[in-house]
Amino acid sequence: MRYYPFVLAGFIPILLYFTWVSLFSVNVPQLDDFDAILTSVKKLHEAGSLSETTNILLGFHNEHRIAYTRGIAWLVSILSGGPVDLRILIILGNLALLGIGWLLYKSFRRTGLYGIYFLPIPFLLFQMQFFENTFFAMAALQNLSVWCWAGWALWLLVLSDTSGRRQWWYFNGALGLALLTTFTSGNGIGVWLAGAAIFLLRGSWSKLAAWLSASYLTAHLYFRHSPIILFDGSANLSEIFQSGFGYIGAFIGTGFPGGILVPTLAGFLITAITFTELWTVTRRSKGANSPLDRFEMQQYAYFWLAFFLFLLSTALAVAVSRSSFAAASVPRYKIGSAIALILFYQVTINTFRGRLFRHVFTGLFLLGSILFCGLTYQRNTPKIIDNRALLLLDARDFKNDGRLHNPLYEADAFHPETAWQEAIDAGVF
């Protein structure tokens, strides 16, 4: 009972986050919204056959197949009678964070620790460092949802590795969510590698064979008729190292002396420590007092390991396709870094045997997470306000003279006016 006020405090960052979403979201398309949402929904309404609809849903958007984003936008259009309200899509995309938070809490509760030890996590998850996802409909649906679907797929996968009657229900659920993950964002295909690794480590050979078969069929479907070269092979090992670990340590920023080296070192240390501690937790579960205790301990340990492996596969995909500076500095990539820091905390707090050390570590981490969360709002809210004003100016310019004078678009010779007008004419905006 004495911990309830502290546990309730965990809802503060959630309420603050969604207050910002409601205050600063606008129903104005930006960047990929024009093609990925407006043009796609228009084409889906015009599709004359099931095969044409399927091709539109599963088609590439750069290196991603974004069937989930297109499908949700199409559904919203159908339910609304035509127009797509981008604010609804933004809210739906951000709800994925609640799914991630609930999943992290479920796995944390399997450790038997009090809920107060979970308190730093909401402050690390519901913050504004990845604000480009938060207020961007297409990015919210893609970049946030993929982590939710991947996490739940891997959780069901771990639950399926039991002798109970429901194991194949869990397994089929994991397969379905893994497919959804794959066709939400390009990095989603890494869920198959993470799942295979867990079945391999646990020696679940029949499920491994079934999982690998599904992986092969999915990869064949995903990469068939790929219009682009996903990885050009031009990056050297040093660049890949800096990009990959810089992506994981991106929460620390690049404003320090040394630039990219600071987040790279932070990402390397988080990866090394987390894997070492996961090995410790997994080995300790072997010595549990009863089969039930052993199973409970293995569930959360193997889930954390699987989710971290998915994180590493995402980091590798970023490393071979983006520069090291972009990997560590682009705001929409920083959701991965936030999850890395959360997994590091969850694993570390579980390795402490003494209550004193656990209390001290949690207290320090909680203080740091609150300061970190507050600083993300303090630093990025002016950018969010400026971006909102720029979008509203786009809407005014387009209404007045049918042209956009956004300096970001002009710098890249991006002219989405035709796509916007066609969406309006088709009644989808």
N, C-alpha and C positions, 0 to 999 in steps of 0.2 A: 504493500500500500504506500509505503514511504517513497517508492520510486516512481509512482504514477505521474507526479508533476513533471519529472524529468522526461518520462516517456512521451507525455503529451507535448512537450517542447519540440519533439521531433516533427510535429505537424506545422510548426511555424515556417520553415523554409518551403514546405509544399504550398501553403496558403500564399506566401509571398510570391513564389514562382508563378502560380496561376493568376494572381492579381496582375502581375506584369504582362502575362499573356493576354489577359482581357483588356488591359489599358492600351497596349501599344500595337496590337495586331490590327491590320487594315485589309479590307477586301480589294486589294490592288495587286495584280500579278507582277512578278519580278523574275528576271533571268529565266531559269528552266521552267518556271510555271507556264510560260506561253506554249512551249512545245509539249512538255511532259504531261500537262494537265489540260489546258484549254484546247489545243489542237487534237490531243488524243481523245478527249471526250467527244469532240465534234465528229471525229472519224468513227468512233464507236457507235454513235447514234446513227451514222450514215451507213454502217456496215450492212451488207445484204445477205450475209451467210454466217454460219457458225465458224467456219474456217477463217473467214476474213476477220471476225471478231477476235478469234484466238491469236491470229498473227499480229493484230494491233496490240493486244494485251501483252504478249510475250516478246514483242519487238525490242531491239536494243535502243537504249538511250546512252550514247557514248559507249562505255564498256559495261554498262549495267542493263539487266533486264528488269524493268520496274513494273511488273504486272500488278503488284499490290497497290502502288501509288495510283496507277491508271484505274484499277478496279474500284478502289474506294472513291475516287473522284467521279467516276461514272455512276456509281451507286448513289452518291449525294445528288448528282444531277437528276437521276430518275426520281428520287424521293421528293425533290424540290419542285419537280415539274419542268425542269430545264436548266435554270441558272445554277452555276456552282458558286457557292459562297466560300471564298478561300479561308475565311476566319474559322469556318467549321472544320476544314481540312487541317488547319493549324492546331486547333484544339485536339482533334483526333490523333494527330501525330504526337503531340506532347503527352497524351494519355499513356503512351508507351512507357514513359518514365515511371508512372505509377505501377505498371506491370513489372518493370525491372525492380523497383523498390520492394514490391510485395514478394517477388521471387528471392531477392537477397535476404529478406527477413525470414522467409520460410527456411532457407538453408541455414541461416544463423541460429534459428531456434533449435535446430537439430543438435547443436553443440551443447545444449543444456545451460548456456550462460543466461544471466538476467538480461531483460530487454534494455536496461540502461546502457549496456555495452554497445548496443546498436546505434545509440544516439548520434554519433558523428556522421553516420552514413547519409541521412537525409540532407545534411548541410553540404556534403560533397556531390550529391546527385542532383539536387534541385538548386542550381546556381546558374550564373549568366556567362560563364566562360565560353560556352558553345552557343552563344546567342544567335548566330547565323542560322542554326537549325530551328531555334525556338520560334522565330517570327517569319519563317519562309516555308510556305505550305509544302512544296515538293521535298525540301530538305528534311522537314519534320517527319513526314510520312516515310521517307527512305532511311535517313541516317539515324533516327531514333528508334523506329520500329524494328529495324534489323537486329538490334541488340536485344530487344524484348523477345522476339520470336526465337532467336538463337538460344537465349538463356533458357526459355521454357522447353525448347526441344531437347536440350542437353539434360535438363532436370528430369523430364519424362524418360529419357534414355537411361539415366542412372536408376530411376525407380523400376524400369523394366527388367533390370538385372537381379531379379528375385526368383524365388521358387513358387510364388503365389499364383493364383488363378488369373490375376489381372495383369500379369507381366506382358502379355501380347497386346492388351489394350494400351498399356503405356508405350510399348514399342511402336505400335501403329500410330499413336498420337505423336510420338517423336518423329516418325517418318513424315507425317503430314506437316508438322511445324518446320521441319528441316527443308521441305520443298518450298514452303511459304517464305522461309528465310532466304533461300537461294534466289527467289524471284521478287525479292524486295530490294536487294542491293547486291552489287558485285561481290563484296566481301562475304556475303552470306554463304557462298559455296564452301567456305572454310569450316562450317559446322559439320560437314561430312568427315573431314579429317580429324576434328576433335572427337567426334563420336567414335570413329574407328579406333583411335588411340585408347579410349577408355575401355572398349570391349576387348582390345588386345591385352591391356594391362590386367584386366580381370579374368582373362582366359575364357571369355564367353564366345566360344567358337561358332556356334550355330547362329547367334545373333550377329556376330561379326561378318559371317558370310552373307547373311541377308542384307545387312547394312551396306557392305561393299557393292553388292549387286545393285541396290537402289542408287548408290553413289555413282556407279558407272553409267546407269541409264540417265540420271539427272545431268551429269557432266556432258554426256553425248548430246542431250537436248539443248543444254545451255550454250555450248560452244559451236553447235551446228550453224552454218551460215553466218559465222561471226564476221562482221564487215570491217573489223579493225584488228590491228596487231596490239594485243593487250600489253605486252612487255617487249620493248625493242632491244633489250640487252645492252644498252649503252652505259648503264650505271655500273661503276666499279664497286668492289667490296667495301671500301671505306665509305663511300656515299650510301650504300645500302645499310651499313651498320649505323651510320649517323641518322639516316631517315627512320629506320625501324625503331631504334631505341629513343630517338628524339620524339617520335609519335607517342610512345608510351609515357615519356617524361614531360610531355608538352604542358602539363598543368603548371609547371614551374616558370614557364615563359622564356623568352629569348632576350630580355632586356638587361641581362647581367653581362659583366665583362667575360669574354669568351664566347658569347653568342650561343650558337647551336650546341657547343660542347657541354653546357650546363644541363639542358634537358636530356641530352644523350646519356650523360653520366647518371642522371637521376633515373632514367628509364632502364639502364643496365642494372643498377643497384636494386630497383624494385623487382625486376625479373629474376635476378639471382637469389635474392632473399626470399621471395615468394615461392620459388620452386624448391629451395632448400627446406623451407618450413612446411610446404605441402608434403614433401617426402617424410618429414618428421611426423606429421599428423597421420599420414597413411600408415606408417610403420607402427605408430602407437595404437592404431585401431586393430592391428593384428593381435595385440595383447589384451583386448577388452575381456571383461569377466564372463560375458555370456554371448551366445550367438546374436541375440537381439541387439545388445549394446554394440557389438562388432558391426552389424549391419547398419545401425543408425549412424555410427561414426563414419563408416565408409561412404555413406550417401553424401553427406555434405563435403567430405574431403575430395571425393571423385568429381562431384559437381564443380567445386571451385577449380579443380585442375582442368576439367573440360572447358569451363568458361575462360580460363586463362589461356588455354591452347587456342581457343577461337580468337582471343585478343591478339595472340602472337601471329596467327595466320593473317589477320587484318593488318597488323603492323608490317608484315612481309609484303603484302599486296601494295600497301602505300609506299614502302621503301623502293620497290622496283618500278613504280610508276609516277612518283612525285619527287621533287627535290627535297633535300634534307631541311631546308628552311621552311618550305611549305608544310611539310609533315609536322613540324614543331610549332608552327605559328598560325596556320589557318584556323579560325575559330570553330568551324563546323567539324573539324577532325577531333576536337578535344573531348568529345563524349567518350572516346576510347580511353583517353588518358585518365578521365575521371573514374571510369570503371576499374582501370588498373590500380589506382590508388585505393579504391574501396576494397578490392580483393586483397591487396597487400595488408590493409588494416584487419579485415576479417580473419585472414589466416594467422597474422601475427598475434592478435589478441587471444586466439585459441591455443597458442603454444605456451603461454605463461602458466606456470603451475601455481605460483603464489598469488594470493588475492591482492597483496600490497602492490606488487609490480603491475598487476592488471589494472588496478585502480589508477595508479600514477600514469601509466601509458594511456589509458582511456581519457583521463582528465586532460593531459597534454594534447592528445590528438583531437579531442573535442574543442578545446580552445583554439587550436590551429584551424580546424575545419570551419568554425564560426567566423574567425577572422578572414579566412580564405573566401568563404561564401560572401561575406559583406563586401570585401574588396572587389569581387567580380561585379557586383551591382554598382559600386561606386565608380569603377573604371569604365564599365561598358554601357551603363544607362545613357550617358550623353550620345554614344554612337547609335544606340537604339532609337533615341528621339530624333536624331538627325536622319536616320534611314527612313523612319516613319514620315517625316516631313518631306523627304525626297520622293517617296512613293505617292503621297498625296499630291505633290506637284506634278508627277507623271500623269495622274488621273485628270488633273485640271488641264494640263497641256493637251492631252489626247482629246478631251472633250471640246476644247476651244478650237484647235486647229488640226487635229488628227495626227499630230507629231509628238514624239518624245524628245526632250532635250536633256535627258539624263547624261551627265558627263561620263559615267561608267560605261554606258552603252556606246556613246560616241567614241570613246577611246578604243573600244574593241570592234567598231563598225558593226554593232549589233542593232538591227532595226526590226523590232517585233510588232510594229504597228499593224502590218497586214494580218498577222496571226490574231491579234487582239480584235480587229474589226470583223474578221471572219467568225470568231467565236461569238461576238455580239449579234451578228446577222443570223447565226445558226441558233441563237437563243440559249447558249450554254454559259453566257456571262451577262 
